[in-house]
Amino acid sequence: MTALPEAPSGARSARPRPSIYHRVLRMFMRTAGMLSDGIRLGYRVGFDSGTMVDYVYRDHAHGITPVGTLIDRIMLDHVVWRGVRERRALLVAHLRALLAAAPDRTVFDVAAGPGPYLFELPRGAYWAGDANPVEVRRGRERARREGRDDIHFVRTDAFDPSTWPEPTFDVLVASGFFDILDKPADVQRLIEAGTNGTALGARWVLTVMEHHPDLLMLRDVLVDWDRGPWIAVTRSADEVLEMARPYGWQAEGVGRGRDGVVG
């Protein structure tokens, strides 16, 4: 986790034929794997969706029959999903520290999904934006159930500050979003949007994926939120900061999980 974003690697160009291993794995995932609640959910809403990440955060294995539950447990224990849970812990700890120093700061997550981590924070002024109306509805329903009228879920465009609920924010959050921006131009657009949506002295808390054991597996076996191949990219914290620096952003700190998958 760091203080801002960058670009490179990967694009949705011509796709080489998947390896035999990935073809076999895909067949398994779409047959026996569907006994796992998590795998079934991933193919329904996308493995990179906020709903799927929320399932991974909860870390409770469920499935059809004990075999399905076992498959779900194996999936949840994968090094990448462990890294995602570590990422959440880093994110929450950093935000808690920021808010302890200045509790009146207004926080906006530019692509929050159902924003489960927000419910771990003390009461404050939180806005959770997302382009997907399903994710926004899920977040609103949970906020209503739990009586969190300080957490507001709104449909927004992360790249367009004119759609954001307030002109400027004290703290921006982007957790996992940069990992699915495979085009450098999109990363640049997001940095510009974040700069225009904040004032001098604002903070931007974000995560990047510095390492992944098999990005091709994501593309060949899994699907993203719009049911296409899941294209993800890895970026180092240094790359992100280098791209953000011309806009006036500076790093205050970088935290990394034990597995080195998410920074």
N, C-alpha and C positions, 0 to 999 in steps of 0.2 A: 504494500500500500504506500502511496506517495502523494505528492501534492499536485501532479498533473500529467498530460498525455503525449503521444507520438504516433508514428505510423510504421511500417513496412509490410513485408511478406504476404504472399498469397493473393490470388484473385480468382473470381469465378470465370475462368477461361475454359479452354478445352480440358475435359477431365480424362486423365489416363485410366485405363481399365483397372479396376480394383485387383489387388493381389488375391491369390487363392485363399489365403488365410482370412482376409477381410470378407470375401464372399461367403465363406463357411460361417464366419461369425455373424454376418448379417442374416443368414438363413436361420441360425440358432436364435438370434435375438427376436426375429419375427415369428418364431414358432414356439419352442419351449420357453423362450424368454418372456413371452407374453403372460406367463403365469405370475410374473413379478408385477406388483402394482406400480412400482417405479418405472420399469421399462415400458409398461403399457401406457402410463401417463406421458412419458417422454415422446412416444410415437404419436400420441394424440395431440399434445399441445406444443411440442418442440422441446428438445433437451436443453436448449439455451433460454427457455422462457422463465419468467418470474415464478410461475406456478411450479415448474419442475425444480427450480432452485430452492423454493420454499420446502418442497418435499425432502430434498437432500439435507437442508438445514435441520429438519426435525429428526432425521437419523433413526427412524423406527421402521424396521423391515416388515413388510406386509406382502401377502401373495395368495394366490389360489392354490391351496394344498400346502403342506409343509415344504414341498420341493420349490414352489413359487416363492415362499418366504426365504428359503435358503438362497435362491438366485438373487432376490432383492438385497439380501444382506451382503452378498459378494459384490454386487454393483455399488452399494453405498460405501463399502470399504475400499473401493478403488482409490488409488493415490490422488487422482484429480479431484474426486468428490471430497476426500479428506482435506485437500488444499482449499476447496471452496468453503468448507466449514471453518478452517483456520482464518481464511480471508474475512469471514463474517466477524469472528472474534476480534481481529485487528481493527476492523471498521468500527465496531461498537466501542471498543476501548478508546480509539482516537477521538471519536465524536463525544464520548462522555467527558474526556479531558478538555476538549474545546469548550463544551457547554458549561462545565464546572467553572471555568475561568470567566465566562460571560454568558449567563443563562438566558439573556434576552436576545441572543442571536437567532435570526430567521434562517431555517435550513430548507434547501430545495434539492431533492434528488431528481436528476434530469431524466432518468429511465428506471423508475423504481420497481416496476412490476407491482405485486401486492405489498411490497415494502415491509416484510416481516421483521427486519431488524429495528425498524422505527419503534416498534412496540416494546423494545427493551430499553429505550431511552427515557429519561425523566420527562415529565410534562413540559412542553415548550411550544414552539411555533414551527410546525413541520408541514411542508408541502411535498407531495409525492406525485411526480408527473409520469405519464406513460402514453404512448401512442395507441396501445391496445385497450379498447374499451372493456374487454373481459377482465383484464388485470386491474383496471381502475375500479370496476364494480366489486371485485373480490376484496380489494383493499378497503373500500367504503363500507362493505358489509362487516368486515372484521372490526373496523374502527367503531361502528355503531354498536356491535355486540359487546365490545369491551369498554364502551363509554369513553373512548379517546377522541373527544371533540377538538383536540389540539393537533390531530393528524388529518390533513386534508388531501384527498386523492382527486387529481384532475387530469383530463386528457390534454396532452401537450405534444409539441414537436420539439425534441431535444435540440435540434439545430436552429430553431427559430425563437429567439427570446420574446418576440411579440406575442407568442402564444402562452408564455409563462404567466403565472397568476399575479406576480408582482414585478415592478420595473427592475428592482435589484434585490439581491439576497446577500446575507452575511457569510453563509456557508453553502457551497455546492457539494453534491455527492454524485459520484458515478462509479458504481460497483459492478464490475463485470462487463460494462458496456463497451469499453475500448477493445476488448478481446474479439468482438464480432464485427468491428469496423475494419474490413480488409483493404479498403482503399485509403491511401494517405490523404486524399482530398477530403474525405469524410471526417478524418481525425482533425484536420485543419479547420473545417467548418465548426466542429464541436468546440474547439479551443476558442475560436472567435466568438461563438455564441456565449460561452461561459464568461469570456472577458467583458462582453457587452452587457451581460446580465448581472454584473457585480460592480462594486465600487472599490476604491483603494482601501486596502486592509482586509479584504475578504479572504476566506480560505476555501480551498478546493480539495476535498478528500476523495481520493479515487484509488481504484485497484487496477493492476495490470497483471497479465499472465506472463511470467518471465520464462517459463519452461512448460512443455507438455510432452509426455512420453510417446505420443502417436497422434499427431494432428491429422494424418491421412485416415486414421480409423474414424475420426469424427465425420469426415467428409464422405467416406465410403459406406459407413454402417448406420450412422445416426441422422436425424433430421433437425432442422432449426424451427423456429416459431412459425415460419410460413411454409413448412413441409418440404423445403428444399434441402440440399446437402448442407450439413452444419460446417460452415467455413469459419474457422477461428485462426487468430494470429497470435504469435508471441512477441512481446516487446519488453525490453529491459526498462527499469526505472530511469536509467540514465538517458535512454532514447526519448522517453516521454518528456523528461525535464528539458532536454535540449530543444525540443520543439516548442515547449511552452515558454521558455525563457524570453524570447523576443516580445512576448505579450506582457511582460512584467512579472510573471510568476516565478517564485523561488521556492526551493525545497526547504521545509522545516524539519522533515524527518522521513525515513523510509523504514518500514517494518516488513519482515519476510516470515513466511510460515516455515515450519521445520522441514517439510518435504521439498521446499524450493520450487514448488509449482506455481504458486501465486505470490506476487510481490506487492 
